[in-house]
Amino acid sequence: MQPNRRPGTYLLWLRSESEGECRIGRLGQLMLTKGYYAYVGSALGPGGLAARIKHHLAPIRRPHWHIDHLRRAVQVSEIWYAEGTQRLEHQWAAKLHRLPESRLALPGFGSSDCRCPAHLFQFRDLPPKRLLSLESETGLHVGKCPDRPRRNEVQAAWTGMA
């Protein structure tokens, strides 16, 4: 299932295959480690989930959000999303933060407009969806991304949607 222009909440799973420093704009330095990073966001404005996810899969010309800086150093591997008008990103971030295998990646990342400690969490391995038990109005959908999408393959990244 491919997201449409409806609003919703999403979780980007990003894979880091290397270690080192990554500058996140004015927020500071993120010490990358090998493993996975989970970034939670919402897409409640014009274009909904389809537009926001397309942005996150497209090449980065000028970073706008914290996640744009990070995406220069990591690869999007999966996208979990739920359609609906309810803002679930804070609940999802809290659940990710409570998982025993979760580590807060960089305080303030993606949460400059809320009270969450961050919207980015580091994991050694990708946790199973059932561990998160994320609620939504329409259920959770999962999209797998190709290892190295080319510029003109942004829409092709949605093959294998379940």
DSSP file with accessible surface (Angstrom, degrees, kcal/mol):
  #  RESIDUE AA STRUCTURE BP1 BP2  ACC     N-H-->O    O-->H-N    N-H-->O    O-->H-N    TCO  KAPPA ALPHA  PHI   PSI    X-CA   Y-CA   Z-CA
    1    1 A M              0   0  110      0, 0.0   161,-0.2     0, 0.0   140,-0.0   0.000 360.0 360.0 360.0 129.7    0.0    0.0    0.0
    2    2 A Q        -     0   0  100    159,-0.1    48,-0.1     1,-0.0   157,-0.0  -0.813 360.0-110.4-100.1 136.3    1.4    3.4   -1.0
    3    3 A P        -     0   0    9      0, 0.0     2,-0.1     0, 0.0    -1,-0.0  -0.360  33.5-155.4 -65.1 146.6    0.5    6.4    1.1
    4    4 A N        -     0   0   74      3,-0.1    46,-1.8    46,-0.0    45,-0.2  -0.254  42.0 -73.5-105.1-160.3   -1.8    8.9   -0.5
    5    5 A R  S    S+     0   0  182     44,-0.2    42,-0.2    43,-0.2    46,-0.0   0.352  92.3 117.7 -82.2   9.1   -2.3   12.6    0.2
    6    6 A R  S    S-     0   0   91     42,-0.2    43,-2.7     1,-0.1    44,-0.3  -0.377  71.6-104.6 -71.5 154.3   -4.1   11.9    3.5
    7    7 A P        +     0   0   31      0, 0.0    77,-2.7     0, 0.0     2,-0.3  -0.290  56.5 131.0 -72.0 164.3   -2.5   13.2    6.7
    8    8 A G  E     -AB  43  83A   0     35,-1.2    35,-3.2    75,-0.3     2,-0.3  -0.991  50.4 -84.4 174.9-172.5   -0.8   10.9    9.1
    9    9 A T  E     -AB  42  82A   1     73,-2.3    73,-2.6    -2,-0.3     2,-0.3  -0.915  38.2-169.5-119.5 145.6    2.2    9.9   11.2
   10   10 A Y  E     -AB  41  81A   1     31,-2.7    31,-2.4    -2,-0.3     2,-0.4  -0.937  18.3-151.2-138.9 159.8    5.3    8.1   10.0
   11   11 A L  E     -AB  40  80A   0     69,-3.1    69,-2.6    -2,-0.3     2,-0.5  -0.979  14.5-155.2-131.2 113.0    8.4    6.4   11.3
   12   12 A L  E     -AB  39  79A   0     27,-3.0    27,-2.5    -2,-0.4     2,-0.6  -0.816   4.5-154.4 -88.1 127.7   11.6    6.5    9.1
   13   13 A W  E     -AB  38  78A   0     65,-3.1    64,-3.4    -2,-0.5    65,-1.4  -0.924  16.0-170.4-100.3 119.9   14.0    3.6    9.8
   14   14 A L  E     -AB  37  76A   0     23,-3.1    23,-2.9    -2,-0.6     2,-0.5  -0.919  10.2-146.5-114.0 138.1   17.5    4.8    8.7
   15   15 A R  E     -AB  36  75A  44     60,-3.5    60,-2.3    -2,-0.4     2,-0.5  -0.901   6.0-162.2-110.2 130.0   20.5    2.4    8.5
   16   16 A S  E     +A   35   0A   3     19,-3.2    19,-2.2    -2,-0.5    58,-0.1  -0.948  11.0 179.0-109.3 124.9   24.0    3.5    9.3
   17   17 A E        +     0   0  105     -2,-0.5     2,-0.3    17,-0.2    17,-0.2   0.336  67.8  44.8-102.6   4.5   26.7    1.3    8.0
   18   18 A S  S    S-     0   0   64     15,-0.2     2,-0.3    55,-0.2    17,-0.1  -0.875  72.3-126.7-140.0 173.1   29.6    3.5    9.4
   19   19 A E        +     0   0  133     -2,-0.3     2,-0.3    14,-0.1    14,-0.2  -0.885  51.4  86.5-121.2 151.9   30.6    5.4   12.5
   20   20 A G  E    S-F   32   0B  29     12,-1.7    12,-3.5    -2,-0.3     2,-0.3  -0.900  71.7 -44.9 150.6-174.0   31.6    9.0   12.8
   21   21 A E  E     -F   31   0B 131     -2,-0.3     2,-0.4    10,-0.2    10,-0.2  -0.641  39.3-170.3 -90.9 144.4   30.4   12.5   13.4
   22   22 A C  E     -F   30   0B  11      8,-2.1     8,-2.7    -2,-0.3     2,-0.4  -0.982  20.0-135.0-134.1 120.4   27.4   14.0   11.5
   23   23 A R  E     -F   29   0B 143     -2,-0.4     2,-0.7     6,-0.2     6,-0.2  -0.621  13.3-163.9 -78.2 125.9   26.7   17.7   11.8
   24   24 A I  E >>  -F   28   0B   0      4,-3.4     3,-1.7    -2,-0.4     4,-0.8  -0.692  42.9 -99.6-111.0  73.1   23.0   18.4   12.4
   25   25 A G  G >4 S-     0   0   22     -2,-0.7     3,-0.7     1,-0.3    -1,-0.3  -0.084  89.9 -19.9  50.6-136.9   22.7   22.1   11.6
   26   26 A R  G 34 S+     0   0  248      1,-0.2    -1,-0.3    -3,-0.1     3,-0.1   0.599 126.7  78.6 -77.3 -11.6   22.7   24.3   14.7
   27   27 A L  G <4 S-     0   0   59     -3,-1.7     2,-0.3     1,-0.2    -1,-0.2   0.843  98.7-126.5 -67.0 -34.1   21.7   21.4   16.9
   28   28 A G  E <<  -F   24   0B  14     -4,-0.8    -4,-3.4    -3,-0.7     2,-0.4  -0.861  41.6 -20.8 126.9-158.4   25.3   20.1   17.0
   29   29 A Q  E     -F   23   0B  77     -2,-0.3     2,-0.5    -6,-0.2    -6,-0.2  -0.739  43.1-156.8 -97.1 138.0   27.1   16.9   16.3
   30   30 A L  E     -F   22   0B   2     -8,-2.7    -8,-2.1    -2,-0.4     2,-1.0  -0.957  16.0-138.7-109.3 126.4   25.6   13.4   16.3
   31   31 A M  E     -F   21   0B 107     -2,-0.5   -10,-0.2    74,-0.3     2,-0.2  -0.792  25.0-147.0 -85.6 103.5   28.0   10.5   16.9
   32   32 A L  E     -F   20   0B   9    -12,-3.5   -12,-1.7    -2,-1.0     2,-0.3  -0.500  18.2-176.0 -72.1 139.5   26.9    7.9   14.4
   33   33 A T        -     0   0   42    -14,-0.2   -15,-0.2    -2,-0.2   -17,-0.1  -0.900  37.8 -88.0-126.1 160.4   27.2    4.3   15.2
   34   34 A K  S    S+     0   0  127     -2,-0.3     2,-0.3   -17,-0.2   -17,-0.2  -0.441  89.8  53.6 -66.5 140.9   26.4    1.2   13.1
   35   35 A G  E    S-A   16   0A  11    -19,-2.2   -19,-3.2    -2,-0.1     2,-0.3  -0.968  89.6 -36.0 136.9-151.0   22.8    0.2   13.3
   36   36 A Y  E     -AC  15 123A  52     87,-3.4    87,-3.4    -2,-0.3     2,-0.4  -0.855  34.9-158.4-118.2 148.5   19.4    1.7   12.9
   37   37 A Y  E     -AC  14 122A   0    -23,-2.9   -23,-3.1    -2,-0.3     2,-0.5  -0.982   9.8-152.4-123.0 134.7   17.9    5.1   13.7
   38   38 A A  E     -AC  13 121A   0     83,-3.0    83,-2.2    -2,-0.4     2,-0.5  -0.945  11.2-172.3-109.3 123.4   14.2    5.7   14.1
   39   39 A Y  E     -AC  12 120A  20    -27,-2.5   -27,-3.0    -2,-0.5     2,-0.4  -0.972   7.0-157.6-118.0 125.7   12.8    9.1   13.3
   40   40 A V  E     +A   11   0A   0     79,-2.1     2,-0.3    -2,-0.5   -29,-0.2  -0.857  23.4 152.2-105.5 134.1    9.2    9.9   14.1
   41   41 A G  E     -A   10   0A   1    -31,-2.4   -31,-2.7    -2,-0.4     2,-0.3  -0.925  32.0-128.4-148.2 173.5    7.3   12.7   12.3
   42   42 A S  E     -A    9   0A  13     -2,-0.3     2,-0.3   -33,-0.2   -33,-0.2  -0.915   3.1-160.7-126.7 156.6    3.9   13.8   11.2
   43   43 A A  E     +A    8   0A   1    -35,-3.2   -35,-1.2    -2,-0.3     6,-0.2  -0.719  36.9 139.7-135.6  78.0    2.5   14.9    7.9
   44   44 A L        +     0   0   57     -2,-0.3     3,-0.1   -37,-0.2    -1,-0.1   0.493  51.9  78.5-101.9  -4.9   -0.7   16.8    8.6
   45   45 A G  S >  S-     0   0   40      1,-0.2     3,-1.9     3,-0.1    -2,-0.0  -0.049  96.9 -37.1 -91.9-164.9   -0.3   19.6    6.1
   46   46 A P  T 3  S+     0   0  136      0, 0.0    -1,-0.2     0, 0.0   -40,-0.1  -0.241 128.6  20.0 -57.1 136.4   -0.8   19.9    2.4
   47   47 A G  T 3> S-     0   0    8    -42,-0.2     4,-1.8    -3,-0.1     3,-0.4   0.195  95.3-151.6  88.3 -18.5    0.1   16.8    0.4
   48   48 A G  H <>  -     0   0    3     -3,-1.9     4,-1.9     1,-0.2     5,-0.2  -0.038  57.3 -18.9  55.5-148.3   -0.1   14.6    3.5
   49   49 A L  H  > S+     0   0    0    -43,-2.7     4,-2.9   -45,-0.2     5,-0.4   0.873 133.8  59.0 -61.3 -41.3    2.0   11.5    3.9
   50   50 A A  H  > S+     0   0   30    -46,-1.8     4,-2.2    -3,-0.4    -1,-0.2   0.932 109.6  42.7 -58.9 -46.2    2.8   11.2    0.2
   51   51 A A  H  X S+     0   0   43     -4,-1.8     4,-2.1     2,-0.2    -1,-0.2   0.921 116.2  47.3 -67.9 -42.0    4.5   14.6    0.0
   52   52 A R  H  X S+     0   0   67     -4,-1.9     4,-2.0     2,-0.2    -2,-0.2   0.936 114.4  45.7 -68.1 -42.4    6.4   14.3    3.2
   53   53 A I  H  X S+     0   0    0     -4,-2.9     4,-1.3     1,-0.2    -1,-0.2   0.906 109.7  55.1 -69.3 -36.7    7.7   10.8    2.5
   54   54 A K  H >X S+     0   0  116     -4,-2.2     4,-1.4    -5,-0.4     3,-0.5   0.924 107.4  51.2 -59.5 -41.4    8.6   11.8   -1.1
   55   55 A H  H 3< S+     0   0   70     -4,-2.1     3,-0.4     1,-0.2    -1,-0.2   0.918 108.6  51.0 -59.9 -43.7   10.7   14.6    0.5
   56   56 A H  H 3< S+     0   0    0     -4,-2.0    -1,-0.2     1,-0.2    -2,-0.2   0.693 114.1  44.0 -71.4 -16.7   12.4   12.2    2.8
   57   57 A L  H << S+     0   0   16     -4,-1.3    -1,-0.2    -3,-0.5    -2,-0.2   0.615  96.7  91.2 -99.7 -15.8   13.3    9.9   -0.1
   58   58 A A  S  < S-     0   0   24     -4,-1.4    93,-0.1    -3,-0.4    94,-0.1  -0.390  91.6 -86.9 -78.9 156.8   14.5   12.6   -2.5
   59   59 A P        -     0   0   45      0, 0.0     2,-0.7     0, 0.0    -1,-0.1  -0.320  46.0-115.9 -58.4 146.8   18.1   13.8   -2.8
   60   60 A I        +     0   0   38      1,-0.2    -4,-0.0     8,-0.1    -5,-0.0  -0.780  41.1 165.0 -93.4 114.5   18.9   16.5   -0.4
   61   61 A R  S    S+     0   0  190     -2,-0.7    -1,-0.2     1,-0.3     0, 0.0   0.883  78.0   4.7 -91.2 -53.4   19.8   19.8   -2.1
   62   62 A R  S    S-     0   0  218      0, 0.0    -1,-0.3     0, 0.0     7,-0.1  -0.959  83.3-123.9-133.0 115.3   19.5   22.2    0.9
   63   63 A P        +     0   0   38      0, 0.0     3,-0.1     0, 0.0    -3,-0.0  -0.328  34.9 167.0 -60.6 135.1   18.8   20.7    4.4
   64   64 A H        +     0   0  137      1,-0.2     2,-0.2    -2,-0.0     3,-0.0   0.720  61.3  35.8-112.3 -50.6   15.7   22.2    6.0
   65   65 A W  S >> S-     0   0   85      1,-0.1     4,-1.1   -40,-0.0     3,-0.9  -0.644  88.7-104.5-103.0 165.8   14.9   19.9    8.9
   66   66 A H  H >> S+     0   0   41      1,-0.3     4,-1.7    -2,-0.2     3,-0.6   0.900 120.9  58.1 -52.8 -43.1   17.2   18.0   11.3
   67   67 A I  H 3> S+     0   0    0      1,-0.2     4,-2.6     2,-0.2    -1,-0.3   0.831  97.0  61.5 -62.8 -29.4   16.4   14.8    9.5
   68   68 A D  H <> S+     0   0    1     -3,-0.9     4,-0.6     1,-0.2    -1,-0.2   0.897 104.3  48.7 -64.0 -39.5   17.7   16.3    6.2
   69   69 A H  H X< S+     0   0   45     -4,-1.1     3,-0.9    -3,-0.6     4,-0.3   0.935 113.2  47.0 -64.2 -45.5   21.2   16.7    7.7
   70   70 A L  H >X S+     0   0    0     -4,-1.7     3,-2.6     1,-0.2     4,-0.9   0.893 101.1  65.4 -64.7 -38.9   21.2   13.1    9.0
   71   71 A R  H 3< S+     0   0   31     -4,-2.6    -1,-0.2     1,-0.3    -2,-0.2   0.729  88.8  68.3 -61.0 -19.6   20.0   11.6    5.7
   72   72 A R  T << S+     0   0  146     -3,-0.9    -1,-0.3    -4,-0.6    -2,-0.2   0.725 109.5  35.5 -68.8 -19.1   23.2   12.7    4.1
   73   73 A A  T <4 S+     0   0   43     -3,-2.6     2,-0.2    -4,-0.3    -2,-0.2   0.510 118.5  44.8-112.1  -9.2   25.0   10.1    6.2
   74   74 A V  S  < S-     0   0   18     -4,-0.9     2,-0.4    -3,-0.1   -58,-0.2  -0.791  73.1-118.0-132.1 174.6   22.5    7.2    6.4
   75   75 A Q  E     -B   15   0A  34    -60,-2.3   -60,-3.5    -2,-0.2     2,-0.4  -0.952  23.4-124.2-119.5 130.0   20.2    5.2    4.2
   76   76 A V  E     +B   14   0A   7     -2,-0.4   -62,-0.3   -62,-0.3     3,-0.1  -0.593  34.8 170.8 -67.9 125.9   16.3    5.1    4.6
   77   77 A S  E     +     0   0A  12    -64,-3.4    68,-2.4     1,-0.4     2,-0.3   0.755  58.3   2.9-109.6 -35.9   15.6    1.3    4.9
   78   78 A E  E     -BD  13 144A  17    -65,-1.4   -65,-3.1    66,-0.2     2,-0.4  -0.986  53.9-151.9-147.2 157.9   11.9    1.2    5.9
   79   79 A I  E     -BD  12 143A   0     64,-2.5    64,-2.7    -2,-0.3     2,-0.4  -0.991   8.4-168.5-132.8 123.1    9.0    3.5    6.4
   80   80 A W  E     +BD  11 142A   2    -69,-2.6   -69,-3.1    -2,-0.4     2,-0.3  -0.924  20.5 168.4-106.1 134.3    6.2    2.7    8.8
   81   81 A Y  E     -BD  10 141A   0     60,-2.3    60,-3.0    -2,-0.4     2,-0.4  -0.983  26.0-159.0-147.9 156.9    3.2    5.0    8.6
   82   82 A A  E     -B    9   0A   1    -73,-2.6   -73,-2.3    -2,-0.3     2,-0.2  -0.996  20.9-134.5-135.8 130.5   -0.4    5.4    9.7
   83   83 A E  E     +B    8   0A  16     56,-0.4    55,-0.7    -2,-0.4    54,-0.4  -0.587  52.6  98.1 -82.6 147.1   -3.0    7.5    8.0
   84   84 A G  S    S-     0   0    5    -77,-2.7    -2,-0.1    -2,-0.2     0, 0.0  -0.678  72.2-105.8 150.2 160.0   -5.2    9.7   10.1
   85   85 A T  S    S+     0   0   99     -2,-0.2     2,-0.3     2,-0.1   -77,-0.1   0.617  83.9 103.3 -87.3 -12.5   -5.7   13.2   11.5
   86   86 A Q  S    S-     0   0   94    -79,-0.1     2,-1.0     1,-0.1    51,-0.1  -0.541  77.4-124.7 -73.5 132.2   -4.6   12.4   15.0
   87   87 A R        +     0   0  115     -2,-0.3     4,-0.2     1,-0.2     3,-0.2  -0.666  42.6 162.3 -79.2 103.0   -1.1   13.6   15.8
   88   88 A L     >  +     0   0    8     -2,-1.0     4,-2.6     1,-0.1     5,-0.3   0.467  43.4  98.1-100.9  -4.8    0.6   10.4   17.0
   89   89 A E  H  > S+     0   0   10      1,-0.2     4,-2.5     2,-0.2     5,-0.2   0.859  83.9  49.8 -59.2 -35.0    4.2   11.4   16.7
   90   90 A H  H  > S+     0   0   61      2,-0.2     4,-2.2     1,-0.2    -1,-0.2   0.918 112.3  47.2 -71.7 -39.0    4.6   12.2   20.4
   91   91 A Q  H  > S+     0   0   86     -4,-0.2     4,-2.2     2,-0.2    -2,-0.2   0.916 114.0  48.0 -65.3 -43.2    3.1    8.9   21.5
   92   92 A W  H  X S+     0   0    1     -4,-2.6     4,-2.5     2,-0.2    -2,-0.2   0.916 110.8  51.0 -65.0 -41.4    5.2    7.0   19.1
   93   93 A A  H  X S+     0   0    3     -4,-2.5     4,-2.4    -5,-0.3    -1,-0.2   0.915 109.6  51.0 -62.3 -41.1    8.4    8.8   20.2
   94   94 A A  H  X S+     0   0   39     -4,-2.2     4,-1.6     1,-0.2    -1,-0.2   0.909 110.6  48.9 -63.3 -41.0    7.5    8.1   23.9
   95   95 A K  H  X S+     0   0   31     -4,-2.2     4,-0.8     2,-0.2    -2,-0.2   0.916 111.6  48.5 -65.4 -43.0    7.1    4.3   23.0
   96   96 A L  H >< S+     0   0    1     -4,-2.5     3,-0.9     1,-0.2    -2,-0.2   0.919 109.7  53.0 -61.6 -41.6   10.4    4.2   21.2
   97   97 A H  H 3< S+     0   0   84     -4,-2.4    -1,-0.2     1,-0.2    -2,-0.2   0.832 107.0  53.0 -64.0 -32.4   12.1    5.9   24.0
   98   98 A R  H 3< S+     0   0  170     -4,-1.6    -1,-0.2    -5,-0.2    -2,-0.2   0.624  81.1 108.2 -80.0 -15.5   10.8    3.4   26.5
   99   99 A L  S X< S-     0   0   21     -3,-0.9     3,-1.7    -4,-0.8    33,-0.0  -0.437  73.3-132.4 -64.8 136.1   12.0    0.3   24.6
  100  100 A P  T 3  S+     0   0  118      0, 0.0    -1,-0.1     0, 0.0    -4,-0.0   0.831 105.6  50.1 -60.9 -30.0   15.0   -1.2   26.5
  101  101 A E  T 3  S+     0   0   87      2,-0.0    23,-0.4    22,-0.0     2,-0.2   0.463  92.7 102.3 -88.3   1.5   17.1   -1.5   23.4
  102  102 A S    <   -     0   0   20     -3,-1.7     2,-0.4    -6,-0.2    21,-0.2  -0.596  49.9-169.3 -88.2 145.2   16.5    2.2   22.4
  103  103 A R  E     -E  122   0A 106     19,-1.7    19,-3.4    -2,-0.2     2,-0.4  -1.000  31.1-114.0-132.9 133.8   19.0    5.0   23.0
  104  104 A L  E     -E  121   0A  45     -2,-0.4    17,-0.2    17,-0.2    -7,-0.0  -0.526  29.6-160.9 -63.6 120.0   18.3    8.7   22.6
  105  105 A A        -     0   0   11     15,-1.6   -74,-0.3    -2,-0.4    -1,-0.2   0.932  68.2 -11.2 -76.4 -46.9   20.4    9.6   19.6
  106  106 A L  S >  S-     0   0   24     14,-0.6     3,-2.2     3,-0.1    -1,-0.3  -0.842  75.7-116.3-157.1 112.4   20.7   13.4   20.1
  107  107 A P  T 3  S+     0   0   86      0, 0.0    11,-0.2     0, 0.0     3,-0.1  -0.234 100.7  18.0 -53.1 135.0   18.6   15.5   22.5
  108  108 A G  T >  S+     0   0   23      9,-3.4     3,-1.6     1,-0.3     2,-0.3   0.275  83.1 148.5  88.1  -9.4   16.3   17.9   20.7
  109  109 A F  T <  S-     0   0    0     -3,-2.2    10,-3.1     1,-0.3    11,-0.3  -0.399  81.2 -12.6 -64.1 119.1   16.5   16.2   17.3
  110  110 A G  T 3  S+     0   0   12     -2,-0.3    -1,-0.3     8,-0.2     3,-0.2   0.537 120.9  88.6  72.3   5.4   13.2   16.7   15.5
  111  111 A S    X   +     0   0    7     -3,-1.6     3,-1.5     6,-0.2    -2,-0.2   0.025  38.3 118.6-126.0  29.3   11.5   18.0   18.7
  112  112 A S  T 3  S+     0   0  106      1,-0.3    -1,-0.1    -4,-0.2    -3,-0.1   0.695  81.7  49.1 -69.5 -15.4   12.2   21.7   18.6
  113  113 A D  T 3  S+     0   0  121     -3,-0.2    -1,-0.3     3,-0.0     2,-0.3   0.179 115.2  38.3-108.5  17.1    8.4   22.4   18.4
  114  114 A C  S <  S-     0   0   36     -3,-1.5    -3,-0.1     2,-0.2    -4,-0.0  -0.883  84.9-102.9-150.3-176.0    7.3   20.1   21.3
  115  115 A R  S    S+     0   0  251     -2,-0.3    -3,-0.1     3,-0.0    -4,-0.1   0.379  75.1 119.5 -98.3   3.1    8.3   18.8   24.7
  116  116 A C  S    S-     0   0   24      1,-0.1    -2,-0.2    -5,-0.1     3,-0.1  -0.399  71.0-127.1 -65.5 146.6    9.6   15.4   23.7
  117  117 A P  S    S-     0   0   69      0, 0.0    -9,-3.4     0, 0.0     2,-0.3   0.851  82.0 -35.8 -63.3 -30.9   13.3   14.8   24.5
  118  118 A A        -     0   0    0    -11,-0.2    -8,-0.2   -10,-0.2   -21,-0.1  -0.954  38.6-134.3-175.6 166.9   13.8   13.9   20.8
  119  119 A H  S    S+     0   0    0    -10,-3.1   -79,-2.1    -2,-0.3     2,-0.4   0.092  85.4  81.5-117.9  18.1   12.2   12.2   17.8
  120  120 A L  E     +C   39   0A   0    -11,-0.3   -15,-1.6   -81,-0.2   -14,-0.6  -0.993  54.4 176.8-129.7 128.1   15.3   10.3   16.9
  121  121 A F  E     -CE  38 104A   2    -83,-2.2   -83,-3.0    -2,-0.4     2,-0.4  -0.962  20.4-135.7-132.8 145.9   16.3    7.0   18.6
  122  122 A Q  E     +CE  37 103A  19    -19,-3.4   -19,-1.7    -2,-0.3     2,-0.3  -0.823  21.4 178.5-106.6 138.9   19.2    4.6   17.9
  123  123 A F  E     -C   36   0A   1    -87,-3.4   -87,-3.4    -2,-0.4   -21,-0.1  -0.991  30.3-144.1-134.7 144.9   18.9    0.8   17.8
  124  124 A R  S    S+     0   0  194    -23,-0.4     2,-0.3    -2,-0.3    -1,-0.1   0.902  92.6  19.1 -72.0 -41.4   21.5   -1.8   17.1
  125  125 A D  S    S-     0   0  104    -24,-0.1    -1,-0.2   -90,-0.1   -89,-0.1  -0.907  93.3 -96.3-126.6 157.2   18.9   -3.9   15.3
  126  126 A L        -     0   0   49     -2,-0.3     3,-0.1    -3,-0.1  -113,-0.0  -0.585  45.3-134.6 -71.3 119.0   15.6   -3.2   13.7
  127  127 A P        -     0   0    8      0, 0.0     2,-0.1     0, 0.0    -1,-0.1  -0.433  24.5 -98.8 -75.1 153.7   12.9   -4.1   16.3
  128  128 A P    >>  -     0   0   58      0, 0.0     3,-1.3     0, 0.0     4,-0.7  -0.401  29.3-119.6 -68.3 148.5    9.8   -6.1   15.3
  129  129 A K  H >> S+     0   0   97      1,-0.3     4,-1.4     2,-0.2     3,-1.1   0.856 110.0  63.8 -57.0 -36.3    6.7   -4.0   14.7
  130  130 A R  H 34 S+     0   0  193      1,-0.3    -1,-0.3     2,-0.2     0, 0.0   0.795  92.3  63.9 -64.6 -25.1    4.8   -5.8   17.4
  131  131 A L  H <4 S+     0   0   73     -3,-1.3    -1,-0.3     1,-0.2    -2,-0.2   0.843 106.7  43.5 -64.7 -31.7    7.2   -4.5   20.1
  132  132 A L  H << S-     0   0    2     -3,-1.1    -1,-0.2    -4,-0.7    -2,-0.2   0.803  82.5-166.5 -84.3 -28.8    6.0   -1.0   19.3
  133  133 A S     <  -     0   0   73     -4,-1.4     2,-0.3     1,-0.2    -3,-0.1   0.915  17.8-165.0  36.6  61.1    2.3   -1.8   19.1
  134  134 A L        -     0   0   19     -5,-0.3     2,-0.2     1,-0.0    -1,-0.2  -0.596   6.3-141.1 -78.7 129.6    1.7    1.6   17.5
  135  135 A E        +     0   0  100     -2,-0.3     2,-0.3    -3,-0.2   -43,-0.1  -0.616  30.2 153.7 -89.6 151.4   -1.9    2.7   17.5
  136  136 A S        -     0   0   33     -2,-0.2   -52,-0.1     1,-0.1     4,-0.1  -0.966  52.3-108.5-162.2 170.2   -3.6    4.5   14.6
  137  137 A E  S    S+     0   0   99    -54,-0.4   -53,-0.1    -2,-0.3     3,-0.1   0.793 116.7  24.7 -72.6 -30.6   -7.0    5.1   13.1
  138  138 A T  S    S-     0   0   58    -55,-0.7    -1,-0.2     1,-0.3   -54,-0.1   0.322 113.7-100.8-121.8   6.9   -6.3    2.9   10.0
  139  139 A G        -     0   0   35    -56,-0.1     2,-0.4     2,-0.0   -56,-0.4  -0.118  45.7 -65.6  92.4 166.1   -3.5    0.5   11.0
  140  140 A L        -     0   0   52    -58,-0.1     2,-0.3    -6,-0.1   -58,-0.2  -0.784  44.4-164.2 -97.9 132.2    0.2    0.5   10.5
  141  141 A H  E     -D   81   0A  29    -60,-3.0   -60,-2.3    -2,-0.4     2,-0.4  -0.870   5.1-151.5-113.2 150.2    1.6    0.1    7.0
  142  142 A V  E     -D   80   0A  14     20,-0.8    20,-2.2    -2,-0.3     2,-0.4  -0.977   9.3-172.7-126.7 133.1    5.2   -0.8    6.1
  143  143 A G  E     -D   79   0A   1    -64,-2.7   -64,-2.5    -2,-0.4     2,-0.4  -0.990  12.3-149.7-123.9 130.1    7.2    0.2    3.1
  144  144 A K  E     -D   78   0A 112     -2,-0.4   -66,-0.2    15,-0.4   -67,-0.1  -0.810  13.1-146.3 -97.2 141.5   10.7   -1.2    2.3
  145  145 A C        -     0   0   17    -68,-2.4    12,-0.1    -2,-0.4    13,-0.1  -0.780  21.5-105.6-105.3 149.7   13.1    1.0    0.4
  146  146 A P        -     0   0   46      0, 0.0    -1,-0.1     0, 0.0   -70,-0.1  -0.300  35.6-109.6 -66.9 158.7   15.7   -0.2   -2.1
  147  147 A D  S    S+     0   0  106      1,-0.3   -71,-0.0   -72,-0.0    -2,-0.0   0.906 106.1  11.8 -58.1 -46.2   19.3   -0.2   -0.9
  148  148 A R  S    S-     0   0  149    -73,-0.1    -1,-0.3     2,-0.0     2,-0.1  -0.657  77.9-163.1-136.3  80.4   20.5    2.7   -3.1
  149  149 A P        -     0   0   41      0, 0.0     2,-0.2     0, 0.0     5,-0.1  -0.407  15.4-135.8 -67.1 139.1   17.6    4.5   -4.8
  150  150 A R    >   -     0   0  163     -2,-0.1     3,-2.5     1,-0.1     4,-0.1  -0.508  31.1 -95.7 -86.2 166.6   18.6    6.7   -7.7
  151  151 A R  G >  S+     0   0  177      1,-0.3     3,-0.6    -2,-0.2    -1,-0.1   0.846 125.0  44.4 -51.4 -41.9   17.3   10.2   -8.2
  152  152 A N  G 3  S+     0   0  140      1,-0.2    -1,-0.3     2,-0.1     3,-0.2   0.320 100.8  72.4 -90.3  11.5   14.5    9.1  -10.6
  153  153 A E  G <>  +     0   0   50     -3,-2.5     4,-1.0     1,-0.1    -1,-0.2   0.124  55.1 114.4-111.5  23.1   13.5    6.1   -8.4
  154  154 A V  T X4 S+     0   0   18     -3,-0.6     3,-1.1     1,-0.2     4,-0.2   0.955  83.9  43.1 -59.4 -47.5   11.8    7.9   -5.5
  155  155 A Q  G >4 S+     0   0  100      1,-0.3     3,-1.8     2,-0.2    -1,-0.2   0.861 106.2  62.8 -67.9 -29.4    8.4    6.4   -6.4
  156  156 A A  G >4 S+     0   0   45      1,-0.3     3,-1.8     2,-0.2    -1,-0.3   0.723  84.9  77.9 -67.4 -16.8   10.0    3.0   -7.0
  157  157 A A  G << S+     0   0    0     -3,-1.1    -1,-0.3    -4,-1.0    -2,-0.2   0.681  82.9  67.2 -65.8 -11.9   11.0    3.0   -3.4
  158  158 A W  G X   +     0   0   17     -3,-1.8     3,-1.1    -4,-0.2    -1,-0.3   0.384  70.0 119.5 -93.0   7.3    7.4    2.0   -2.6
  159  159 A T  T <  S+     0   0  100     -3,-1.8   -15,-0.4     1,-0.2    -3,-0.0  -0.412  70.9  33.5 -68.0 144.4    7.6   -1.4   -4.2
  160  160 A G  T 3  S+     0   0   64      1,-0.2    -1,-0.2   -17,-0.1     2,-0.1   0.639  77.9 164.9  86.0  14.5    6.9   -4.1   -1.7
  161  161 A M    <         0   0   30     -3,-1.1    -1,-0.2   -18,-0.1   -18,-0.2  -0.394 360.0 360.0 -64.8 138.4    4.4   -2.1    0.4
  162  162 A A              0   0   91    -20,-2.2   -20,-0.8  -161,-0.2    -1,-0.0  -0.810 360.0 360.0-115.2 360.0    2.5   -4.4    2.7
